[in-house]
């Protein structure tokens, strides 16, 4: 994130069609997504990651379908994980931003 002047969350959305609300329980019921905000909270459970992220950080979200596990990375270090329902068989990558300017370079592997 070369620029991060706003609240952000990154993760995966498990609803069809994908939600367009900000991915925290403050805005929706905490259903249908898993995300990590810049302050380091993993939603919807609000568990704490070992690091947050800000301007200049590299942030990655990885989904492991075999283990039903999402991993969050900051600067190539795993900072948190969250399991998801094993009956889920699709996911949309998602990023939320609230106000301010956020610039991201997005890649899919």
C-alpha positions, 0 to 999 in steps of 0.5 A: 500500500503505497498510500493509506490515509483511510480505514481499510480491510482486506479479505474474502467475501462468501456471498453471491452477489458479493457484498458492497458494504465495508467488511467489519461488523460495525457495518454489516452483521458479520456474515459472509466475509472474513477480513483483516483491518489495518489496525490488525483486527480479524473480522467478524470475530474481532480477533487480534492479529500479531500486526497491523498494516499501514502506508508502505506495507505489503499485505497478502491474503491467502486462502487454503481450500484444503484446510479451510483456512485464510492466512493474513500476511504483512511484509511476508510474515503470517500475522493471523489466520481464520478458519471458514465453513467447510461447505463454502466452495467459492470466494471473492477477494475483497478490499474495503476503504472508508474515506481518505485515499488508499492506493493498492497494487493488486496481484493474483497468484 
